[in-house]
């Protein structure tokens, strides 16, 4: 049987706000295009890896979205001058 988690959520907007912790202003007028925690740190690591010629391993899973995302990451890292290595578990 389907049970409603929060009876105060009347609209899709209410559910999104409740589940993400965003405010209504953040939802309607985002300051950033994407909200990804520590994205600046990841960019710094990738930049440093490219400068130091360090190989970066990308670990992916063995399904349709895992293979596609690994290919996209490989192409992006190559374009940034990083030596990528893809690892897919058996």
DRENFIVEX-275171 format. One line per field, with one value per residue: residue number from 0; z, x, y of N, C-alpha, C in turn; residue in one letter. Coordinates in steps of 0.2 Angstrom, whole numbers, plus 5000, padded with zeros to 4 digits. Last residue first. Layout:
REM DRENFIVEX-275171
k	c(NUM_...)
nzz	c(Z_...)
nxx	c(X_...)
nyy	c(Y_...)
cazz	c(Z_...)
caxx	c(X_...)
cayy	c(Y_...)
czz	c(Z_...)
cxx	c(X_...)
cyy	c(Y_...)
r	c(a_...)
//
This chain:
REM DRENFIVEX-275171
k	c(89_88_87_86_85_84_83_82_81_80_79_78_77_76_75_74_73_72_71_70_69_68_67_66_65_64_63_62_61_60_59_58_57_56_55_54_53_52_51_50_49_48_47_46_45_44_43_42_41_40_39_38_37_36_35_34_33_32_31_30_29_28_27_26_25_24_23_22_21_20_19_18_17_16_15_14_13_12_11_10_9_8_7_6_5_4_3_2_1_0)
nzz	c(4936_4936_4926_4925_4914_4916_4908_4909_4904_4896_4894_4885_4894_4902_4892_4889_4902_4904_4894_4898_4910_4906_4899_4909_4917_4910_4907_4918_4928_4934_4936_4940_4934_4938_4931_4931_4930_4925_4932_4926_4928_4942_4944_4938_4946_4958_4955_4953_4966_4972_4966_4971_4984_4978_4966_4959_4944_4942_4956_4960_4955_4958_4963_4973_4981_4985_4993_4998_4999_5003_4995_5000_5001_4988_4981_4987_4983_4969_4969_4983_4996_5011_5023_5024_5019_5013_5010_5005_4996_5000)
nxx	c(5172_5173_5183_5192_5202_5212_5218_5229_5223_5219_5205_5202_5203_5192_5182_5183_5181_5168_5161_5164_5157_5144_5142_5144_5133_5122_5122_5135_5146_5153_5170_5182_5196_5211_5224_5241_5249_5256_5254_5244_5233_5232_5228_5215_5209_5210_5201_5189_5187_5185_5173_5164_5159_5142_5134_5122_5123_5123_5119_5108_5091_5076_5068_5076_5080_5067_5063_5078_5082_5080_5076_5063_5056_5056_5049_5037_5033_5032_5021_5011_5009_5015_5010_5012_5025_5023_5009_5010_5002_5004)
nyy	c(4966_4984_4994_5008_5018_5032_5047_5059_5076_5086_5088_5077_5067_5070_5068_5054_5048_5052_5045_5032_5032_5034_5021_5012_5016_5014_5000_4993_4991_5006_5013_5023_5031_5037_5046_5049_5064_5076_5088_5094_5085_5085_5099_5098_5088_5095_5106_5100_5095_5108_5112_5103_5101_5097_5105_5112_5122_5136_5146_5153_5150_5154_5143_5137_5147_5152_5141_5131_5114_5101_5091_5087_5099_5104_5093_5094_5107_5105_5096_5099_5096_5090_5086_5073_5064_5051_5041_5024_5011_4994)
cazz	c(4933_4939_4927_4928_4916_4915_4911_4907_4910_4896_4899_4883_4889_4905_4896_4884_4898_4909_4894_4891_4910_4910_4895_4903_4920_4912_4902_4915_4921_4935_4933_4942_4934_4937_4935_4928_4934_4921_4935_4926_4921_4939_4946_4935_4939_4958_4957_4948_4961_4974_4965_4964_4983_4984_4967_4966_4947_4938_4952_4959_4957_4956_4957_4968_4978_4981_4987_4999_4996_5008_4994_4999_5007_4993_4979_4988_4990_4972_4967_4976_4992_5004_5021_5022_5022_5018_5009_5011_4996_5000)
caxx	c(5170_5174_5176_5192_5195_5212_5213_5229_5224_5226_5209_5202_5208_5199_5183_5184_5187_5173_5161_5166_5165_5147_5142_5148_5140_5124_5122_5128_5145_5150_5163_5179_5189_5207_5218_5235_5247_5255_5259_5250_5235_5234_5235_5220_5210_5213_5208_5192_5188_5191_5179_5166_5166_5147_5138_5124_5123_5119_5123_5113_5097_5081_5066_5073_5085_5071_5059_5073_5082_5082_5082_5068_5056_5059_5056_5041_5033_5037_5028_5013_5003_5017_5010_5005_5023_5028_5012_5009_5006_5000)
cayy	c(4960_4977_4991_5002_5016_5024_5043_5053_5071_5084_5092_5084_5067_5070_5074_5059_5047_5055_5053_5035_5031_5039_5028_5012_5016_5021_5005_4993_4987_4999_5013_5017_5031_5031_5047_5045_5059_5070_5083_5097_5086_5079_5097_5102_5087_5089_5108_5103_5090_5103_5116_5103_5100_5098_5099_5111_5115_5131_5142_5157_5147_5158_5147_5133_5144_5156_5142_5136_5120_5106_5093_5082_5095_5108_5095_5088_5105_5110_5094_5100_5096_5091_5094_5075_5070_5052_5047_5029_5017_5000)
czz	c(4936_4935_4930_4929_4919_4918_4911_4911_4906_4902_4900_4887_4886_4900_4899_4887_4893_4905_4898_4891_4903_4910_4899_4899_4914_4914_4904_4910_4919_4928_4934_4940_4935_4938_4933_4933_4931_4926_4931_4928_4921_4931_4943_4937_4936_4951_4956_4949_4955_4969_4967_4963_4975_4982_4973_4967_4955_4941_4948_4955_4955_4958_4954_4961_4972_4977_4982_4992_4998_5005_4999_4998_5006_4999_4985_4987_4992_4979_4970_4975_4985_4999_5014_5020_5020_5022_5015_5009_5002_5000)
cxx	c(5163_5170_5176_5184_5195_5205_5214_5224_5225_5228_5216_5205_5208_5204_5190_5185_5188_5180_5167_5166_5168_5155_5145_5148_5145_5131_5124_5128_5138_5148_5160_5172_5186_5200_5213_5230_5241_5254_5260_5256_5242_5236_5237_5227_5215_5214_5212_5200_5191_5192_5186_5172_5168_5154_5143_5127_5125_5118_5119_5119_5103_5088_5071_5071_5082_5077_5063_5069_5077_5083_5085_5075_5062_5060_5060_5048_5038_5038_5033_5019_5005_5011_5012_5005_5017_5026_5017_5012_5004_5004)
cyy	c(4958_4972_4984_5000_5009_5022_5035_5048_5064_5079_5091_5089_5074_5070_5075_5066_5053_5054_5055_5042_5033_5038_5034_5019_5016_5021_5012_4999_4987_4997_5006_5017_5024_5033_5041_5045_5055_5064_5077_5092_5089_5080_5090_5100_5091_5087_5101_5105_5094_5098_5112_5107_5100_5097_5100_5105_5116_5124_5138_5153_5152_5155_5151_5137_5139_5152_5147_5137_5125_5113_5098_5085_5090_5103_5099_5089_5099_5108_5098_5097_5096_5091_5095_5083_5073_5058_5049_5035_5022_5006)
r	c(x_x_x_x_x_x_x_x_x_x_x_x_x_x_x_x_x_x_x_x_x_x_x_x_x_x_x_x_x_x_x_x_x_x_x_x_x_x_x_x_x_x_x_x_x_x_x_x_x_x_x_x_x_x_x_x_x_x_x_x_x_x_x_x_x_x_x_x_x_x_x_x_x_x_x_x_x_x_x_x_x_x_x_x_x_x_x_x_x_x)
//
